[in-house]
Amino acid sequence: MEVNEAAKTALDEITADTNIIEAVQAHPEIMQVFADYGLGCIGCMAAQFETIGEGAGAHGLDVPALIKDINECIKANA
């Protein structure tokens, strides 16, 4: 999976409003964070158009905690 460097730079800080697929394409390492939270977002059709906040919220998860963990994962793998 080749990542456009401009897209990766634009997604250095993930928010609840970030599209799920765009975030994973820019930072494949965050798939483990989704798995740790029990989210199979990557295989879900809704991931094409849902934000991380919408997807996590629909599953009753702590969205701010998820976003924090995603951004920590990105920084740790930078």
N, CA, C and O atoms as CSV, one atom per row, in Angstrom:
chain,resi,resn,atom,element,x,y,z
A,1,MET,N,N,0.846,-1.166,0.000
A,1,MET,CA,C,0.000,0.000,0.000
A,1,MET,C,C,0.899,1.239,0.000
A,1,MET,O,O,1.540,1.530,1.009
A,2,GLU,N,N,0.953,1.947,-1.081
A,2,GLU,CA,C,1.789,3.132,-1.200
A,2,GLU,C,C,1.031,4.347,-0.670
A,2,GLU,O,O,-0.132,4.565,-1.007
A,3,VAL,N,N,1.708,5.129,0.162
A,3,VAL,CA,C,1.065,6.295,0.771
A,3,VAL,C,C,1.651,7.558,0.175
A,3,VAL,O,O,2.869,7.729,0.132
A,4,ASN,N,N,0.791,8.428,-0.277
A,4,ASN,CA,C,1.194,9.732,-0.776
A,4,ASN,C,C,1.743,10.532,0.402
A,4,ASN,O,O,1.039,10.716,1.395
A,5,GLU,N,N,2.974,11.009,0.315
A,5,GLU,CA,C,3.594,11.748,1.415
A,5,GLU,C,C,2.803,12.999,1.805
A,5,GLU,O,O,2.735,13.334,2.987
A,6,ALA,N,N,2.210,13.688,0.844
A,6,ALA,CA,C,1.407,14.872,1.157
A,6,ALA,C,C,0.193,14.483,1.979
A,6,ALA,O,O,-0.177,15.187,2.919
A,7,ALA,N,N,-0.432,13.358,1.628
A,7,ALA,CA,C,-1.596,12.894,2.387
A,7,ALA,C,C,-1.189,12.491,3.790
A,7,ALA,O,O,-1.907,12.762,4.752
A,8,LYS,N,N,-0.032,11.841,3.911
A,8,LYS,CA,C,0.437,11.424,5.228
A,8,LYS,C,C,0.712,12.634,6.107
A,8,LYS,O,O,0.365,12.631,7.288
A,9,THR,N,N,1.327,13.661,5.552
A,9,THR,CA,C,1.612,14.883,6.301
A,9,THR,C,C,0.308,15.543,6.742
A,9,THR,O,O,0.217,16.038,7.866
A,10,ALA,N,N,-0.684,15.554,5.883
A,10,ALA,CA,C,-1.964,16.176,6.206
A,10,ALA,C,C,-2.674,15.433,7.329
A,10,ALA,O,O,-3.518,16.009,8.014
A,11,LEU,N,N,-2.344,14.167,7.524
A,11,LEU,CA,C,-2.997,13.366,8.555
A,11,LEU,C,C,-2.059,13.048,9.717
A,11,LEU,O,O,-2.193,12.002,10.351
A,12,ASP,N,N,-1.134,13.920,9.994
A,12,ASP,CA,C,-0.224,13.694,11.114
A,12,ASP,C,C,-0.958,13.746,12.451
A,12,ASP,O,O,-0.537,13.097,13.409
A,13,GLU,N,N,-2.029,14.496,12.528
A,13,GLU,CA,C,-2.844,14.587,13.736
A,13,GLU,C,C,-4.240,14.087,13.387
A,13,GLU,O,O,-4.964,14.728,12.625
A,14,ILE,N,N,-4.609,12.956,13.940
A,14,ILE,CA,C,-5.912,12.364,13.689
A,14,ILE,C,C,-6.913,12.958,14.679
A,14,ILE,O,O,-6.602,13.145,15.855
A,15,THR,N,N,-8.113,13.251,14.187
A,15,THR,CA,C,-9.181,13.762,15.045
A,15,THR,C,C,-10.399,12.858,14.897
A,15,THR,O,O,-10.404,11.941,14.076
A,16,ALA,N,N,-11.421,13.120,15.689
A,16,ALA,CA,C,-12.666,12.359,15.591
A,16,ALA,C,C,-13.329,12.563,14.235
A,16,ALA,O,O,-14.130,11.732,13.805
A,17,ASP,N,N,-13.003,13.656,13.560
A,17,ASP,CA,C,-13.587,13.965,12.257
A,17,ASP,C,C,-12.820,13.366,11.081
A,17,ASP,O,O,-13.221,13.547,9.931
A,18,THR,N,N,-11.725,12.658,11.349
A,18,THR,CA,C,-10.931,12.041,10.293
A,18,THR,C,C,-11.638,10.803,9.764
A,18,THR,O,O,-12.127,9.983,10.541
A,19,ASN,N,N,-11.693,10.666,8.450
A,19,ASN,CA,C,-12.282,9.488,7.814
A,19,ASN,C,C,-11.464,8.255,8.183
A,19,ASN,O,O,-10.233,8.292,8.182
A,20,ILE,N,N,-12.153,7.174,8.496
A,20,ILE,CA,C,-11.488,5.949,8.947
A,20,ILE,C,C,-10.497,5.424,7.903
A,20,ILE,O,O,-9.334,5.179,8.224
A,21,ILE,N,N,-10.943,5.254,6.682
A,21,ILE,CA,C,-10.082,4.691,5.636
A,21,ILE,C,C,-8.900,5.600,5.339
A,21,ILE,O,O,-7.782,5.115,5.164
A,22,GLU,N,N,-9.124,6.911,5.278
A,22,GLU,CA,C,-8.018,7.841,5.024
A,22,GLU,C,C,-6.974,7.746,6.128
A,22,GLU,O,O,-5.776,7.779,5.847
A,23,ALA,N,N,-7.405,7.629,7.369
A,23,ALA,CA,C,-6.469,7.525,8.489
A,23,ALA,C,C,-5.639,6.252,8.389
A,23,ALA,O,O,-4.424,6.283,8.584
A,24,VAL,N,N,-6.288,5.140,8.086
A,24,VAL,CA,C,-5.577,3.853,8.006
A,24,VAL,C,C,-4.649,3.806,6.798
A,24,VAL,O,O,-3.563,3.230,6.872
A,25,GLN,N,N,-5.066,4.405,5.690
A,25,GLN,CA,C,-4.189,4.437,4.517
A,25,GLN,C,C,-2.943,5.262,4.799
A,25,GLN,O,O,-1.855,4.906,4.346
A,26,ALA,N,N,-3.078,6.347,5.532
A,26,ALA,CA,C,-1.925,7.191,5.854
A,26,ALA,C,C,-1.056,6.582,6.951
A,26,ALA,O,O,0.157,6.787,6.977
A,27,HIS,N,N,-1.686,5.830,7.860
A,27,HIS,CA,C,-0.971,5.267,9.018
A,27,HIS,C,C,-1.436,3.836,9.278
A,27,HIS,O,O,-2.210,3.605,10.207
A,28,PRO,N,N,-0.984,2.880,8.486
A,28,PRO,CA,C,-1.432,1.487,8.658
A,28,PRO,C,C,-1.172,0.931,10.055
A,28,PRO,O,O,-1.846,-0.006,10.486
A,29,GLU,N,N,-0.205,1.499,10.760
A,29,GLU,CA,C,0.114,1.012,12.106
A,29,GLU,C,C,-1.048,1.191,13.079
A,29,GLU,O,O,-1.086,0.517,14.109
A,30,ILE,N,N,-1.984,2.067,12.786
A,30,ILE,CA,C,-3.102,2.291,13.714
A,30,ILE,C,C,-4.157,1.190,13.633
A,30,ILE,O,O,-5.084,1.171,14.443
A,31,MET,N,N,-4.034,0.275,12.674
A,31,MET,CA,C,-4.974,-0.848,12.608
A,31,MET,C,C,-4.952,-1.637,13.917
A,31,MET,O,O,-5.979,-2.166,14.344
A,32,GLN,N,N,-3.785,-1.716,14.550
A,32,GLN,CA,C,-3.679,-2.436,15.820
A,32,GLN,C,C,-4.474,-1.727,16.914
A,32,GLN,O,O,-5.073,-2.384,17.765
A,33,VAL,N,N,-4.486,-0.402,16.900
A,33,VAL,CA,C,-5.259,0.350,17.902
A,33,VAL,C,C,-6.748,0.051,17.716
A,33,VAL,O,O,-7.459,-0.187,18.692
A,34,PHE,N,N,-7.221,0.064,16.467
A,34,PHE,CA,C,-8.619,-0.279,16.208
A,34,PHE,C,C,-8.916,-1.682,16.741
A,34,PHE,O,O,-9.949,-1.900,17.375
A,35,ALA,N,N,-8.015,-2.633,16.486
A,35,ALA,CA,C,-8.202,-4.009,16.949
A,35,ALA,C,C,-8.235,-4.070,18.472
A,35,ALA,O,O,-9.042,-4.798,19.050
A,36,ASP,N,N,-7.358,-3.305,19.122
A,36,ASP,CA,C,-7.321,-3.287,20.585
A,36,ASP,C,C,-8.643,-2.815,21.184
A,36,ASP,O,O,-9.011,-3.219,22.287
A,37,TYR,N,N,-9.349,-1.963,20.457
A,37,TYR,CA,C,-10.645,-1.451,20.904
A,37,TYR,C,C,-11.802,-2.336,20.421
A,37,TYR,O,O,-12.967,-2.020,20.664
A,38,GLY,N,N,-11.487,-3.422,19.750
A,38,GLY,CA,C,-12.516,-4.326,19.275
A,38,GLY,C,C,-13.246,-3.837,18.040
A,38,GLY,O,O,-14.360,-4.277,17.756
A,39,LEU,N,N,-12.622,-2.928,17.305
A,39,LEU,CA,C,-13.234,-2.370,16.103
A,39,LEU,C,C,-12.690,-3.062,14.864
A,39,LEU,O,O,-11.480,-3.099,14.641
A,40,GLY,N,N,-13.583,-3.601,14.073
A,40,GLY,CA,C,-13.201,-4.202,12.803
A,40,GLY,C,C,-13.490,-3.233,11.668
A,40,GLY,O,O,-13.935,-3.635,10.593
A,41,CYS,N,N,-13.236,-1.960,11.915
A,41,CYS,CA,C,-13.598,-0.886,10.985
A,41,CYS,C,C,-13.084,-1.093,9.572
A,41,CYS,O,O,-13.761,-0.742,8.606
A,42,ILE,N,N,-11.923,-1.646,9.446
A,42,ILE,CA,C,-11.282,-1.716,8.148
A,42,ILE,C,C,-12.094,-2.571,7.181
A,42,ILE,O,O,-12.147,-2.272,5.988
A,43,GLY,N,N,-12.719,-3.620,7.676
A,43,GLY,CA,C,-13.513,-4.477,6.822
A,43,GLY,C,C,-14.969,-4.051,6.687
A,43,GLY,O,O,-15.738,-4.687,5.966
A,44,CYS,N,N,-15.345,-3.001,7.361
A,44,CYS,CA,C,-16.735,-2.551,7.365
A,44,CYS,C,C,-16.991,-1.585,6.203
A,44,CYS,O,O,-16.186,-0.693,5.935
A,45,MET,N,N,-18.112,-1.775,5.525
A,45,MET,CA,C,-18.452,-0.882,4.406
A,45,MET,C,C,-18.596,0.566,4.867
A,45,MET,O,O,-18.298,1.488,4.108
A,46,ALA,N,N,-19.046,0.772,6.093
A,46,ALA,CA,C,-19.247,2.124,6.603
A,46,ALA,C,C,-17.935,2.888,6.722
A,46,ALA,O,O,-17.933,4.119,6.721
A,47,ALA,N,N,-16.817,2.168,6.824
A,47,ALA,CA,C,-15.519,2.823,6.968
A,47,ALA,C,C,-15.186,3.717,5.786
A,47,ALA,O,O,-14.375,4.635,5.907
A,48,GLN,N,N,-15.804,3.455,4.651
A,48,GLN,CA,C,-15.550,4.270,3.459
A,48,GLN,C,C,-16.022,5.706,3.645
A,48,GLN,O,O,-15.441,6.631,3.078
A,49,PHE,N,N,-17.071,5.893,4.433
A,49,PHE,CA,C,-17.643,7.237,4.553
A,49,PHE,C,C,-17.771,7.730,5.996
A,49,PHE,O,O,-18.108,8.894,6.212
A,50,GLU,N,N,-17.512,6.883,6.976
A,50,GLU,CA,C,-17.636,7.294,8.369
A,50,GLU,C,C,-16.340,7.885,8.899
A,50,GLU,O,O,-15.244,7.543,8.456
A,51,THR,N,N,-16.503,8.785,9.866
A,51,THR,CA,C,-15.346,9.301,10.582
A,51,THR,C,C,-15.040,8.351,11.738
A,51,THR,O,O,-15.853,7.499,12.097
A,52,ILE,N,N,-13.861,8.516,12.303
A,52,ILE,CA,C,-13.489,7.697,13.454
A,52,ILE,C,C,-14.470,7.938,14.600
A,52,ILE,O,O,-14.887,6.993,15.270
A,53,GLY,N,N,-14.833,9.181,14.824
A,53,GLY,CA,C,-15.776,9.505,15.894
A,53,GLY,C,C,-17.127,8.853,15.692
A,53,GLY,O,O,-17.718,8.343,16.644
A,54,GLU,N,N,-17.626,8.861,14.462
A,54,GLU,CA,C,-18.925,8.234,14.167
A,54,GLU,C,C,-18.863,6.726,14.385
A,54,GLU,O,O,-19.752,6.139,15.001
A,55,GLY,N,N,-17.806,6.109,13.873
A,55,GLY,CA,C,-17.670,4.655,13.997
A,55,GLY,C,C,-17.507,4.212,15.437
A,55,GLY,O,O,-18.181,3.283,15.883
A,56,ALA,N,N,-16.628,4.863,16.161
A,56,ALA,CA,C,-16.393,4.493,17.557
A,56,ALA,C,C,-17.608,4.818,18.416
A,56,ALA,O,O,-17.979,4.045,19.300
A,57,GLY,N,N,-18.219,5.960,18.152
A,57,GLY,CA,C,-19.407,6.351,18.908
A,57,GLY,C,C,-20.554,5.382,18.708
A,57,GLY,O,O,-21.303,5.109,19.645
A,58,ALA,N,N,-20.702,4.857,17.501
A,58,ALA,CA,C,-21.764,3.895,17.208
A,58,ALA,C,C,-21.577,2.602,18.003
A,58,ALA,O,O,-22.534,1.864,18.238
A,59,HIS,N,N,-20.334,2.338,18.413
A,59,HIS,CA,C,-20.041,1.139,19.199
A,59,HIS,C,C,-19.962,1.448,20.694
A,59,HIS,O,O,-19.593,0.584,21.489
A,60,GLY,N,N,-20.310,2.690,21.079
A,60,GLY,CA,C,-20.333,3.063,22.492
A,60,GLY,C,C,-18.958,3.207,23.119
A,60,GLY,O,O,-18.808,3.065,24.333
A,61,LEU,N,N,-17.958,3.486,22.305
A,61,LEU,CA,C,-16.588,3.596,22.819
A,61,LEU,C,C,-16.258,5.021,23.254
A,61,LEU,O,O,-16.943,5.975,22.886
A,62,ASP,N,N,-15.209,5.140,24.034
A,62,ASP,CA,C,-14.690,6.433,24.485
A,62,ASP,C,C,-13.882,7.025,23.336
A,62,ASP,O,O,-12.711,6.695,23.153
A,63,VAL,N,N,-14.519,7.902,22.565
A,63,VAL,CA,C,-13.887,8.460,21.366
A,63,VAL,C,C,-12.606,9.228,21.696
A,63,VAL,O,O,-11.588,9.000,21.042
A,64,PRO,N,N,-12.615,10.143,22.699
A,64,PRO,CA,C,-11.360,10.859,23.002
A,64,PRO,C,C,-10.208,9.917,23.370
A,64,PRO,O,O,-9.064,10.173,22.993
A,65,ALA,N,N,-10.489,8.845,24.092
A,65,ALA,CA,C,-9.425,7.887,24.456
A,65,ALA,C,C,-8.892,7.187,23.213
A,65,ALA,O,O,-7.684,6.996,23.078
A,66,LEU,N,N,-9.782,6.805,22.310
A,66,LEU,CA,C,-9.363,6.160,21.065
A,66,LEU,C,C,-8.491,7.096,20.242
A,66,LEU,O,O,-7.439,6.689,19.748
A,67,ILE,N,N,-8.914,8.337,20.090
A,67,ILE,CA,C,-8.142,9.318,19.311
A,67,ILE,C,C,-6.767,9.528,19.946
A,67,ILE,O,O,-5.759,9.613,19.243
A,68,LYS,N,N,-6.731,9.611,21.266
A,68,LYS,CA,C,-5.452,9.777,21.977
A,68,LYS,C,C,-4.527,8.600,21.674
A,68,LYS,O,O,-3.352,8.791,21.361
A,69,ASP,N,N,-5.062,7.381,21.769
A,69,ASP,CA,C,-4.243,6.189,21.520
A,69,ASP,C,C,-3.781,6.109,20.064
A,69,ASP,O,O,-2.654,5.696,19.789
A,70,ILE,N,N,-4.645,6.502,19.142
A,70,ILE,CA,C,-4.261,6.512,17.726
A,70,ILE,C,C,-3.092,7.474,17.506
A,70,ILE,O,O,-2.108,7.119,16.857
A,71,ASN,N,N,-3.198,8.685,18.042
A,71,ASN,CA,C,-2.136,9.674,17.842
A,71,ASN,C,C,-0.851,9.282,18.545
A,71,ASN,O,O,0.238,9.573,18.048
A,72,GLU,N,N,-0.958,8.625,19.696
A,72,GLU,CA,C,0.253,8.127,20.374
A,72,GLU,C,C,0.928,7.040,19.542
A,72,GLU,O,O,2.156,6.981,19.470
A,73,CYS,N,N,0.136,6.191,18.922
A,73,CYS,CA,C,0.675,5.143,18.049
A,73,CYS,C,C,1.413,5.762,16.864
A,73,CYS,O,O,2.503,5.320,16.503
A,74,ILE,N,N,0.820,6.774,16.271
A,74,ILE,CA,C,1.453,7.440,15.133
A,74,ILE,C,C,2.783,8.066,15.537
A,74,ILE,O,O,3.776,7.935,14.821
A,75,LYS,N,N,2.806,8.746,16.683
A,75,LYS,CA,C,4.035,9.388,17.159
A,75,LYS,C,C,5.101,8.348,17.485
A,75,LYS,O,O,6.283,8.569,17.223
A,76,ALA,N,N,4.698,7.229,18.048
A,76,ALA,CA,C,5.652,6.181,18.401
A,76,ALA,C,C,6.262,5.517,17.178
A,76,ALA,O,O,7.366,4.976,17.241
A,77,ASN,N,N,5.542,5.561,16.067
A,77,ASN,CA,C,6.017,4.934,14.837
A,77,ASN,C,C,6.586,5.926,13.839
A,77,ASN,O,O,6.903,5.553,12.710
A,78,ALA,N,N,6.720,7.181,14.238
A,78,ALA,CA,C,7.205,8.237,13.323
A,78,ALA,C,C,8.690,8.096,13.087
A,78,ALA,O,O,9.276,8.888,12.349
